[in-house]
Amino acid sequence: METTKALKEEGGEGGQEKEVLLDGSNGSSSSGDANTNGAPKHRHTPTASYGGDEKGIYEIFGWVYHIGVNSIGHEYCHLRFLFIKGKYVMMYKRDPHENPGIKPIRKGVIGPTLMVEELGRRKVNDGDLYVIQFYNRLDESKKGEIACPTAGEARKWMEAFDHAKQQAEYELSRGGSTRNKLNMEADIDLDGHRPRVRRYAHGLKNLIRIGKGPEMLLRQTSNLGGSGTSNRYFEGEFGDAIEAHEWKCVRTVNGIRIFEDVADSKRGKGALVKAVGLVDASADTAFDVILNLERRKRYEWDMLTADLELIDSYDGHYDVVYGTYDPKYLTRWQSKRDFVFTRQWFRGQDGAYTILQLPAAHKKRPSRSGYRRTSISPSTWEVRSLNSPMGSNTTKCLVTHMLEIRSSGWLRWKKNSSSKFEQTIPYALLSQVAGLKEYIGANPSLSFESSATVVQSKLSDVSTSSSEFEDLEVQDEFYDAIAGDSTSSSEDEESEDDTENKKIKLKNVSWAISSLALKRASAPDVNKELDPTVPPVHVDASQFSGSLHKGRDETDSNCWTCPSGTGFMIRGKTYLKDNAKIMGSDPLLKLLAVDWFKVDTATDKIALHPRSLVQSDAGKKLPFILVINLEVPAKPNYSLVLYYAAERPVNKNSLLGRFVDGTDMFRDARFKLIPSIVEGYWMVKRAVGTKACLLGKAVTCKYFRQDNFLEIDVDIGSSSVARSVIGLVLGYVTSLVVDLAILIEAKEEAELPEYILGTVRLNRVKPESAVPLNA
């Protein structure tokens, strides 16, 4: 891919341009010894101390690969050391802790327009790396990529950049001169000369190292994972929407629990079952083991799909594999079998991994002579880290393997009256969890490599001299720093701090929902969010209509309805203390209409279109309208437009007011959606999940504020993961009933409890019913 030239070499020979690389290092440092274990060091940040307070600025560093194409078209993959301090980023060719005196080859600022996307796994120089892309959402042609050897390191770098963006948001919210604020919002001259930057910190700073250093990176070893999951997103094993599944444990085999969904047992087509096991490793480690195709390693835990070969891969989150197995280990038949299946994987914002496996056919692997082609049952893997007890450094994760069984032997097997089921492919798939658990338990080095160490520095200039940040303009964004071709390197002067180890005990987050909490409902305080001094306007929904009609009842199809918020779990009043969630209530805003448009390309600012409800005479009289434009990538593209109205103007001092008139960075950090597949194919349910998603952090969101409305354009196609999931959903959309809840995330005690802004239920929508926007 093309990258842009941006940061110039600082102090190098000839002023040649240099490359920036992020590198993941994870490891331990003893007092006074900053070792070069190489992944980014990351640490959890209390909201209260994050930002302007000198003690709240975090320093995160480690090794990554910088990948791209240089100015003459040659691909490169170089190892670089990355250092994040607050919202500033520096990149080195060598570890500055071991080489005091060197200056960064690139440096820049993480600003509000920086977008970070996880592109998944990619083959680079005969090795698998997990790629992260950076780009400016105002100009997506300016982009760059870094890569990590494990999914865990990639996850931690994503979190590190998220912390840095919050640092920038905090500083912007604190005020400062009007000129500085304008600089934060201004577009960036990526090709301009980079002046030096002003030194910005002096007090105690927190350093976090991720990874094991360049030597371990070059061996492609899993070095990350940490001593616990980030409690930033993790809120327990339950989702944020109430599901209809009712799981019952029917057997325990080799320390693994086997469950059956008894809520839908009358359908007669088979049983939805899952194997659940507690694994002594991080979710990152377990995910890497499951996805690894190396035969020698799979032979140690996988009795069915150990002989796998990669046929093709797409988008970093989807591949096709071919496998063979000898059925003599399962049945008395001796004919060898082969199979082809696809794997699609993604990581949620709570750090949980989902892998979808479906039988497939591929032209590169037709039926093979001497083998009988068979189908592997559709299945899903779900891997979720668990919170460690207070003071414990152990990491554990919950691994779930789910599949649908249509074998008549299942009923007899669970009643202990037949053992033939134990000779079937579904049983072999369920047994993979037991094999995985024992394999990781027998290889403690897998878990050991994922441990992270947190150290603390007494000085702020570990990797920077006192003059290194002089005169840096705020608009020098970091994506400039990584978007350049690789040439030579530079070394200048910098000082090294004395460091001392300090173990940090992470808060033991338990997502507890008591029966009392479930009975409580969080209703919005209308007088708090809307202006109480203005009399309400009667909102007559019959005056409005969209291209998708409103359903008459629950049996109607290709329509929408407006469910209550009781099917969604949101943050309660005491969430910051005990992470307890409560049931939602009726939404604050009223859903007026839904448009289902067909467009040639993703279209923003729908509200300005003459066909939009906002442009109608009745729409112009409403105090406030929230327009949600979900841009669905397909052939053709679609726009699902939701129109929500308030009966009074928004209170400018409320959370909703700060969101409506706030910065895009604030909106990105707060705009949340909770999905729930009420009816539909079980694999689609697992793919979509029920966890709340901060849309501004997952996909590109654009905000358009004008007159009496705010429009949010959600570009689902901007994320390869979201694009992949929506592709699966569209394949089954005519049989799906989907509920969505929209809300603003509450992060401070005064903002709690949360409330639901709006909901919608989409009943078996037909893609062909979409109307052309410009017809």
C-alpha positions in Angstrom: 0.0 0.0 0.0 1.1 3.6 -0.5 2.2 5.6 2.4 2.8 9.4 2.6 6.0 11.2 3.4 5.7 13.3 6.5 8.2 13.6 9.4 11.7 14.5 8.4 14.8 13.0 10.0 15.8 14.8 13.2 19.5 15.3 13.3 20.3 12.6 10.7 22.7 12.9 7.9 21.5 14.7 4.9 18.1 15.4 6.4 16.7 12.3 4.8 13.3 11.1 5.6 12.9 8.3 8.1 10.4 5.6 8.9 8.3 5.3 12.0 7.6 1.9 13.6 5.6 0.8 16.5 7.0 -2.2 18.3 5.5 -4.3 20.9 7.6 -5.2 23.8 6.4 -6.9 26.9 8.6 -8.0 29.7 9.9 -7.2 33.1 12.2 -4.5 34.2 14.0 -4.6 37.5 14.8 -1.5 39.5 17.3 0.6 37.6 17.3 -1.7 34.6 15.2 -0.8 31.7 15.4 -3.9 29.6 14.5 -4.2 25.9 11.7 -6.7 26.1 9.7 -5.5 23.2 6.0 -4.8 23.2 4.2 -1.7 24.1 3.9 -1.1 27.8 0.3 -0.2 28.6 -1.5 0.5 31.8 -5.0 1.2 32.9 -5.9 4.9 33.4 -8.2 6.2 36.1 -10.6 8.7 34.5 -10.0 11.2 37.3 -6.3 11.4 36.8 -6.2 11.0 33.0 -4.9 14.0 31.2 -3.7 17.4 32.2 -2.4 16.4 35.6 1.3 15.8 35.2 0.9 12.5 37.1 -1.8 11.4 34.8 0.2 11.4 31.6 1.1 7.9 30.5 4.2 6.7 28.7 3.8 3.5 26.7 6.6 2.0 24.7 7.7 -1.1 22.8 8.6 -2.7 19.5 6.5 -3.2 16.4 7.0 -3.7 12.7 6.5 -0.9 10.2 5.2 -2.2 6.9 4.4 -0.5 3.6 5.6 0.4 0.2 8.4 3.0 -0.3 8.7 5.6 -3.0 10.2 3.3 -5.6 7.5 0.6 -5.1 9.4 -1.8 -2.9 7.6 -3.4 0.1 9.3 -3.1 3.5 8.9 -4.5 6.9 11.2 -3.0 9.5 11.5 -3.2 13.3 11.0 0.0 15.2 10.7 1.2 18.8 7.6 3.2 19.6 7.2 5.6 22.5 3.8 7.2 23.4 3.9 10.0 26.0 0.5 11.6 26.6 -0.7 12.5 23.2 2.8 12.6 21.7 4.4 9.8 19.8 8.0 9.2 19.0 9.6 6.4 16.9 13.2 5.1 17.1 15.3 2.7 15.3 16.7 1.4 18.6 15.5 1.3 22.2 16.3 4.7 23.8 16.6 3.1 27.2 19.6 1.1 26.0 20.9 3.8 23.8 20.8 7.1 25.7 21.5 10.0 23.4 19.6 9.0 20.3 16.7 11.1 19.0 13.5 9.8 17.4 13.5 9.3 13.6 9.9 10.5 13.7 7.6 12.2 16.1 4.1 13.6 16.0 0.8 14.2 17.8 -2.2 11.9 18.1 -5.0 14.2 17.3 -8.8 14.1 17.1 -8.9 13.1 13.4 -6.6 10.1 13.8 -8.4 6.8 13.1 -6.9 3.4 14.2 -8.3 0.2 12.6 -7.3 -3.4 13.2 -6.9 -5.1 9.8 -6.4 -8.6 11.2 -3.8 -11.2 10.2 -1.6 -10.9 7.2 1.2 -12.9 5.7 4.4 -10.8 5.7 7.7 -12.3 4.7 6.4 -15.9 5.2 5.2 -15.0 8.7 1.8 -14.1 10.1 1.5 -10.6 11.6 -1.5 -8.7 13.0 -1.8 -5.4 11.2 -3.0 -2.0 12.5 -3.7 0.9 10.1 -3.7 4.6 10.9 -5.4 7.2 8.7 -6.8 10.7 8.9 -10.6 10.5 8.7 -10.5 13.8 6.8 -8.2 12.4 4.2 -8.1 8.6 4.1 -5.4 8.6 1.3 -2.9 9.5 4.1 -2.4 6.3 5.9 0.3 4.0 7.3 0.5 0.5 8.9 2.3 -1.2 11.7 2.2 -4.9 12.6 2.6 -7.1 15.7 3.4 -10.8 16.0 0.4 -11.6 18.1 -3.2 -10.5 18.4 -2.6 -9.6 22.0 0.1 -7.1 21.2 -2.1 -5.5 18.5 -4.9 -5.2 21.0 -2.7 -3.4 23.5 -1.4 -1.0 20.9 -5.0 -0.2 20.0 -5.7 0.5 23.7 -2.6 2.6 23.9 -3.6 4.9 21.1 -7.1 5.1 22.5 -5.6 6.3 25.8 -3.6 8.9 23.9 -6.6 10.2 22.0 -8.4 10.6 25.3 -5.4 12.5 26.6 -5.8 14.9 23.6 -9.5 15.2 24.3 -8.9 15.9 27.9 -6.5 18.7 27.2 -8.8 20.2 24.6 -11.7 20.1 27.1 -9.7 21.9 29.7 -9.7 25.0 27.5 -6.7 27.0 26.5 -6.4 29.7 23.9 -8.9 29.9 21.0 -5.9 29.5 18.7 -4.9 26.2 20.2 -8.4 24.9 20.0 -8.6 25.8 16.3 -5.2 24.1 15.8 -6.6 20.9 17.2 -9.5 21.0 14.8 -7.5 22.2 11.7 -6.6 19.9 8.8 -3.0 18.8 8.7 -0.3 19.6 6.2 1.3 16.2 6.0 4.1 17.2 3.7 5.2 20.3 5.5 8.4 20.7 7.5 8.1 19.6 11.1 9.3 22.2 13.6 10.6 21.0 16.9 8.3 20.5 19.9 8.0 22.2 23.2 8.8 20.1 26.2 5.5 19.4 28.0 6.1 17.3 31.1 8.3 17.3 34.2 6.7 15.3 37.0 6.2 11.6 37.8 5.1 9.7 34.8 3.9 6.1 34.3 5.7 3.9 31.9 4.4 0.6 30.5 6.3 -1.8 28.3 4.6 -4.4 26.1 6.3 -7.4 24.6 9.6 -9.2 25.0 11.9 -7.2 22.7 13.1 -7.4 19.1 14.7 -10.9 19.5 11.4 -12.4 20.6 9.5 -10.5 17.9 11.8 -11.8 15.2 11.0 -15.4 16.5 7.3 -14.6 16.2 6.7 -15.5 19.8 3.6 -14.5 21.7 4.8 -12.0 24.2 1.8 -10.1 25.2 -1.4 -10.5 27.1 -0.8 -8.9 30.4 -1.6 -10.0 33.9 -5.2 -9.3 33.4 -7.6 -7.8 30.9 -8.3 -4.2 30.5 -11.2 -3.2 32.7 -11.7 -0.4 30.3 -14.2 -2.4 28.3 -14.6 -5.6 30.1 -17.9 -5.9 32.0 -18.4 -9.6 32.5 -19.3 -12.6 30.5 -22.9 -11.4 29.9 -23.9 -9.2 27.0 -25.8 -5.9 27.1 -29.0 -7.3 25.6 -31.1 -10.0 27.2 -30.9 -13.2 25.1 -33.5 -15.9 24.7 -31.0 -18.8 25.2 -31.5 -21.0 28.3 -28.3 -23.1 28.7 -28.4 -26.2 30.8 -25.4 -28.3 31.7 -26.1 -31.9 30.6 -22.7 -33.5 30.9 -19.2 -32.9 32.2 -16.4 -34.6 30.2 -12.7 -34.3 31.0 -13.3 -31.2 33.1 -15.3 -29.5 30.3 -19.0 -28.7 30.8 -21.3 -29.6 27.9 -24.4 -27.4 27.7 -27.6 -27.6 25.6 -30.0 -24.7 24.8 -33.2 -25.9 26.2 -35.2 -22.8 25.3 -35.7 -23.9 21.7 -35.7 -27.7 22.2 -39.1 -28.1 20.5 -37.9 -27.3 17.0 -37.0 -30.9 16.3 -34.2 -30.2 13.9 -31.4 -30.7 16.3 -29.8 -29.2 19.3 -27.6 -26.2 19.9 -24.8 -27.3 22.2 -21.6 -25.9 23.5 -18.5 -27.0 25.4 -17.2 -24.6 28.0 -13.8 -24.7 29.6 -11.7 -22.6 31.9 -8.2 -22.2 30.5 -5.1 -20.9 32.4 -4.0 -18.3 29.9 -5.1 -15.0 28.5 -7.7 -14.7 25.8 -5.0 -13.5 23.4 -3.0 -16.7 24.0 -5.9 -19.0 23.6 -7.0 -17.2 20.4 -3.5 -17.5 18.9 -3.4 -21.3 19.6 -6.9 -21.9 18.1 -6.0 -19.9 14.9 -2.5 -21.4 14.5 -2.3 -23.8 11.6 1.1 -25.3 12.5 0.6 -29.1 12.4 3.1 -30.0 15.1 1.3 -27.8 17.6 -2.3 -28.8 16.6 -1.4 -32.5 16.9 -1.0 -31.9 20.6 -4.6 -30.8 21.2 -6.8 -31.2 18.1 -8.0 -34.7 17.3 -10.0 -33.7 14.3 -8.7 -30.6 12.4 -5.0 -30.9 13.1 -3.9 -31.4 9.4 -4.8 -28.0 8.0 -3.5 -26.0 5.1 -4.3 -22.4 4.2 -6.0 -22.1 0.8 -6.8 -18.4 0.8 -7.2 -15.4 3.0 -9.2 -12.1 2.8 -9.2 -8.8 4.7 -7.1 -10.1 7.5 -10.1 -11.5 9.3 -11.2 -14.3 7.0 -9.5 -17.4 5.5 -10.3 -20.7 3.8 -8.5 -23.8 5.0 -8.3 -27.4 3.7 -7.9 -30.3 6.1 -7.8 -34.1 6.2 -8.3 -36.6 9.0 -8.2 -40.3 9.5 -11.6 -41.6 10.7 -10.2 -44.7 12.3 -9.9 -42.6 15.5 -13.6 -42.0 15.4 -15.3 -45.0 13.7 -14.5 -48.4 12.3 -14.6 -47.1 8.7 -11.1 -46.7 7.2 -11.7 -44.4 4.2 -9.8 -41.1 4.7 -11.8 -37.9 4.8 -11.1 -34.3 3.7 -13.0 -31.1 4.2 -12.9 -27.4 3.4 -14.1 -24.7 5.8 -13.9 -21.0 6.3 -12.8 -19.1 9.4 -13.9 -15.6 10.2 -12.7 -13.9 13.3 -12.9 -10.6 15.1 -12.3 -9.0 18.5 -14.9 -7.1 20.4 -14.3 -3.9 22.3 -14.5 -5.9 25.5 -11.4 -7.9 24.4 -13.4 -11.1 23.6 -12.6 -13.0 20.5 -15.2 -14.7 18.2 -14.3 -17.2 15.5 -17.0 -18.4 13.0 -16.3 -21.7 11.2 -18.5 -22.8 8.2 -18.2 -25.6 5.7 -17.3 -24.4 2.3 -16.2 -25.4 -1.2 -13.2 -23.9 -3.0 -12.0 -24.3 -6.6 -8.4 -24.7 -5.4 -9.3 -27.8 -3.5 -11.7 -30.1 -5.5 -12.4 -33.6 -4.3 -9.2 -35.5 -3.8 -8.6 -39.0 -5.0 -8.7 -41.6 -2.2 -10.5 -39.2 0.1 -14.2 -38.8 0.9 -15.3 -35.2 1.1 -17.2 -34.5 4.3 -18.6 -31.4 5.9 -17.5 -30.0 9.3 -20.4 -28.9 11.4 -20.8 -25.1 11.5 -19.4 -23.9 14.8 -18.2 -20.8 16.7 -15.4 -20.2 19.2 -15.7 -17.5 21.8 -12.8 -16.6 24.0 -13.2 -14.2 26.9 -10.6 -13.2 29.5 -11.7 -13.4 33.1 -10.9 -10.9 35.9 -8.1 -12.0 38.2 -8.7 -12.0 42.0 -7.4 -9.0 43.8 -3.6 -9.3 44.1 -3.3 -12.2 41.8 -1.1 -12.2 38.7 -2.7 -15.3 37.1 -4.6 -14.9 33.9 -7.6 -17.1 32.9 -10.0 -17.1 30.1 -13.3 -18.8 29.3 -13.3 -20.8 26.0 -16.7 -21.7 24.5 -17.1 -23.9 21.4 -20.7 -23.9 20.1 -22.3 -25.9 17.3 -25.6 -27.2 16.1 -26.0 -31.0 16.3 -28.5 -32.8 14.1 -27.5 -36.3 15.1 -30.1 -38.5 16.6 -27.5 -40.0 18.9 -27.2 -36.7 20.9 -30.3 -37.4 23.0 -29.2 -40.9 23.8 -25.7 -39.8 24.6 -26.6 -37.1 27.1 -28.8 -39.7 28.9 -25.8 -42.1 29.1 -27.6 -44.7 27.1 -25.4 -44.7 24.0 -21.7 -44.1 23.3 -22.0 -43.9 19.5 -22.1 -40.1 19.7 -18.5 -40.2 21.0 -17.5 -41.5 17.5 -18.9 -38.6 15.6 -17.5 -35.3 14.2 -19.6 -33.1 16.5 -18.2 -34.9 19.6 -14.7 -34.4 18.3 -15.4 -30.7 17.8 -16.7 -30.4 21.4 -13.6 -32.3 22.7 -11.4 -29.6 21.2 -12.0 -27.4 24.2 -10.6 -30.2 26.5 -7.6 -30.6 24.3 -6.9 -26.9 24.2 -7.1 -26.7 28.0 -4.7 -29.6 28.5 -2.3 -28.4 25.9 -2.0 -24.9 27.3 -1.8 -26.3 30.8 1.1 -28.6 29.7 2.9 -25.6 28.1 3.2 -23.0 30.8 5.6 -21.0 28.7 2.6 -19.9 26.6 1.0 -18.2 29.6 4.4 -16.9 30.9 5.1 -15.2 27.7 1.9 -13.2 28.0 2.8 -11.6 31.3 3.4 -7.9 31.3 5.4 -5.7 33.7 4.5 -2.2 34.7 7.3 0.1 35.8 7.3 3.8 36.9 9.7 6.5 36.0 10.5 9.4 38.2 11.3 11.7 35.4 9.5 12.7 32.2 12.4 12.7 29.7 13.2 9.0 29.6 13.5 9.2 25.8 13.5 12.9 25.1 15.9 15.7 25.8 14.7 19.0 27.3 14.5 20.7 23.9 13.1 17.8 21.9 9.5 19.0 22.0 10.2 22.7 21.5 7.9 24.4 19.1 6.0 21.3 17.9 2.7 22.4 16.4 -0.4 20.6 17.6 -1.4 19.9 14.0 1.5 17.6 13.4 -0.5 14.4 13.6 1.0 11.0 14.3 -0.3 9.3 11.1 2.2 11.6 9.3 4.9 10.0 11.3 4.3 6.4 10.1 3.3 7.3 6.6 6.7 7.5 5.0 9.1 5.3 3.1 12.1 3.8 4.8 15.6 5.2 4.2 18.3 5.8 6.7 18.2 6.3 10.5 19.4 9.0 12.8 20.7 9.1 16.3 20.7 12.3 18.4 20.9 13.1 22.1 18.5 12.1 24.8 18.7 11.3 28.4 17.7 8.2 30.3 15.8 8.1 33.5 16.3 5.8 36.5 13.4 3.5 36.7 12.0 1.4 39.5 9.6 -1.4 39.4 6.2 -0.9 40.9 3.5 -3.6 40.7 0.0 -2.3 40.1 -2.9 -4.1 41.5 -5.8 -4.0 39.0 -9.3 -3.5 40.2 -11.1 -6.7 40.3 -14.1 -6.0 38.1 -17.1 -8.1 38.7 -20.1 -7.5 36.5 -22.8 -8.4 39.0 -26.4 -8.1 38.1 -28.5 -9.0 41.1 -32.2 -9.8 40.9 -33.0 -6.5 42.4 -30.9 -4.7 39.8 -32.7 -6.5 37.0 -36.0 -5.3 38.3 -35.0 -1.7 38.3 -35.3 0.3 35.1 -33.4 3.3 34.1 -35.7 6.0 32.8 -34.3 9.2 31.3 -34.7 12.4 33.3 -36.5 14.5 30.7 -36.1 17.7 32.6 -32.4 17.1 32.9 -31.7 16.3 29.2 -34.3 18.5 27.6 -34.8 22.2 28.3 -37.4 22.4 31.1 -38.1 26.1 30.5 -39.7 25.4 27.0 -43.2 23.9 26.8 -43.3 20.5 25.0 -44.4 20.2 21.5 -46.8 17.4 20.6 -45.0 15.0 18.2 -47.5 13.4 16.0 -45.8 10.4 14.3 -48.7 10.1 11.8 -47.4 13.2 10.1 -44.2 11.4 9.1 -43.4 8.4 7.0 -40.4 6.8 5.5 -39.7 4.4 2.7 -39.7 1.5 5.2 -43.2 1.1 6.6 -44.0 0.8 10.3 -45.1 -2.7 11.3 -48.7 -3.5 12.3 -47.7 -6.2 14.7 -44.8 -8.6 15.5 -45.7 -10.9 12.6 -45.4 -8.2 10.0 -42.2 -8.3 7.8 -40.1 -5.9 5.9 -40.9 -3.2 8.5 -39.8 -1.5 11.7 -41.3 -1.1 15.1 -40.2 0.6 18.3 -39.5 -1.7 21.2 -39.1 -0.6 24.8 -35.6 -0.5 26.3 -36.3 -3.3 28.8 -34.4 -5.8 26.6 -31.1 -3.9 27.1 -28.8 -3.7 30.1 -27.2 -0.3 30.7 -24.9 1.3 33.4 -26.6 1.9 36.7 -26.2 4.6 39.2 -23.4 2.7 41.1 -21.6 1.5 38.0 -18.3 3.2 38.7 -18.2 1.4 42.1 -19.5 -2.1 41.4 -19.9 -2.3 37.6 -23.6 -3.2 38.1 -25.9 -2.7 35.1 -29.7 -2.3 35.2 -32.5 -2.8 32.8 -33.3 0.0 30.4 -36.6 1.8 30.1 -38.5 3.7 27.5 -36.2 5.8 25.2 -35.9 9.6 25.6 -36.5 10.3 21.9 -39.4 9.1 19.7 -38.7 7.2 16.5 -40.7 8.9 13.8 -39.8 7.1 10.6 -37.2 4.8 8.9 -35.8 5.2 5.4 -34.3 2.3 3.5 -32.4 3.8 0.6 -30.3 2.2 -2.2 -27.3 4.3 -3.2 -24.4 4.0 -5.6 -21.8 5.0 -3.0 -21.9 5.7 0.7 -23.8 9.0 1.1 -23.4 11.5 4.0 -25.7 14.4 5.0 -28.9 12.6 4.2 -30.8 15.2 6.2 -30.1 17.8 3.5 -31.7 15.7 0.8 -35.2 16.8 -0.3 -36.5 13.3 0.4 -35.4 13.5 4.0 -38.0 13.9 6.8 -35.9 16.7 8.2 -36.7 18.9 5.1 -40.4 18.5 5.4 -42.6 21.3 6.8 -43.5 19.2 9.8 -39.8 18.2 10.4 -38.6 21.8 10.4 -41.1 22.6 13.2 -39.7 20.0 15.6 -37.4 21.2 18.4 -34.7 18.6 17.8 -34.1 15.6 15.4 -31.4 13.0 15.7 -30.7 11.4 12.4 -28.8 8.1 12.4 -27.5 7.1 8.9 -26.2 3.5 8.9 -24.2 3.2 5.7 -24.3 -0.5 4.7 -21.6 -1.7 2.2 -23.0 -4.1 -0.4 -23.7 -4.3 -4.1 -25.5 -1.9 -4.3 -24.8 0.1 -1.1 -27.7 0.9 1.3 -28.5 3.6 3.8 -30.7 2.7 6.8 -31.8 6.1 8.1 -33.5 6.5 11.6 -35.2 9.7 12.6 -35.6 10.4 16.3 -37.4 13.5 17.6 -37.5 15.3 21.0 -40.6 17.2 22.2 -38.4 20.0 23.6 -35.0 21.6 22.7 -32.0 19.9 24.1 -30.6 21.2 27.4 -27.2 22.5 26.5 -25.7 21.7 29.9 -26.8 18.1 29.9 -24.9 15.1 28.6 -27.1 15.0 25.5 -26.4 18.7 25.0 -22.6 18.2 25.3 -22.9 15.4 22.8 -25.0 17.3 20.3 -22.8 20.4 20.3 -19.5 18.8 21.3 -16.4 17.9 19.5 -16.2 14.9 17.2 -13.6 13.3 19.5 -16.1 13.6 22.4 -18.8 12.1 20.3 -16.6 9.2 19.1 -15.9 8.4 22.7 -19.5 8.4 23.8 -21.8 7.3 20.9 -22.8 3.7 21.8 -25.0 1.1 20.1 -26.3 -2.2 21.6 -27.3 -4.8 19.0 -29.5 -7.9 19.6 -30.7 -10.5 17.1 -34.1 -11.4 18.5 -34.8 -14.1 15.9 -32.5 -15.6 13.4 -29.8 -18.1 12.6 -27.7 -18.8 15.7 -24.4 -18.2 14.0 -25.5 -14.7 13.0 -26.5 -14.1 16.6 -23.0 -15.2 17.8 -21.3 -13.0 15.1 -23.3 -9.9 16.0 -23.3 -10.5 19.7 -25.0 -8.4 22.4 -22.2 -6.3 23.7 -22.4 -2.5 23.5 -20.1 -1.0 20.9 -18.7 2.5 20.9 -19.3 3.1 17.2 -16.9 6.0 16.9 -14.0 3.7 18.0 -15.1 0.8 15.7 -15.9 2.6 12.4 -15.7 6.0 10.9 -18.5 8.3 12.1 -19.1 11.7 10.7 -21.2 14.3 12.5 -23.3 17.1 10.9 -24.9 19.7 13.2 -27.2 22.2 11.6 -30.5 24.0 12.4 -32.6 21.7 14.6 -30.9 18.4 13.9 -27.7 16.4 14.4 -26.9 13.7 11.8 -24.5 10.9 12.5 -23.2 9.1 9.4 -21.9 5.6 10.4 -19.7 4.2 7.7 -19.9 0.5 8.4 -17.6 -0.2 5.4 -14.7 1.7 7.0 -13.9 -1.3 9.1 -12.9 -4.7 7.6 -14.4 -6.4 10.6 -17.7 -4.6 10.5 -17.8 -5.1 6.7 -17.3 -8.8 7.2 -20.0 -9.1 9.9 -22.6 -7.0 8.0 -21.9 -9.2 4.9 -22.9 -12.3 7.0 -26.0 -10.5 8.3 -27.2 -9.5 4.8 -27.1 -13.1 3.8 -29.8 -13.9 6.4 -31.4 -10.5 6.8 -34.8 -11.6 5.4 -35.1 -14.1 8.3 -33.8 -11.8 11.1 -35.5 -9.7 13.7 -32.9 -7.2 14.9 -33.2 -4.8 17.9 -30.9 -1.8 18.2 -30.5 0.6 21.1 -28.7 3.9 20.9 -27.3 5.8 23.8 -24.6 8.1 25.1 -22.0 6.3 27.3 -21.9 7.7 30.8 -18.3 7.9 32.2 -18.8 10.2 35.3 -20.9 9.7 38.4 -23.0 12.8 37.6 -23.9 11.2 34.2 -25.2 8.0 35.7 -27.5 6.1 35.4 -27.4 5.8 31.6 -30.6 6.1 29.6 -31.6 4.9 26.2 -31.8 7.6 23.5 -33.8 5.5 21.0 -34.6 2.0 19.9 -35.7 0.3 16.7 -36.7 -3.2 15.8 -36.1 -4.3 12.2 -38.4 -7.1 11.1 -37.1 -9.3 8.3 -36.0 -6.5 6.0 -35.8 -7.2 2.3 -32.8 -5.7 0.5 -34.7 -5.5 -2.8 -37.3 -3.2 -1.2 -34.8 -0.4 -0.8 -35.8 2.7 -2.9 -33.2 4.7 -4.8 -32.3 7.9 -3.0 -32.0 10.0 -6.1 -34.9 8.5 -8.1 
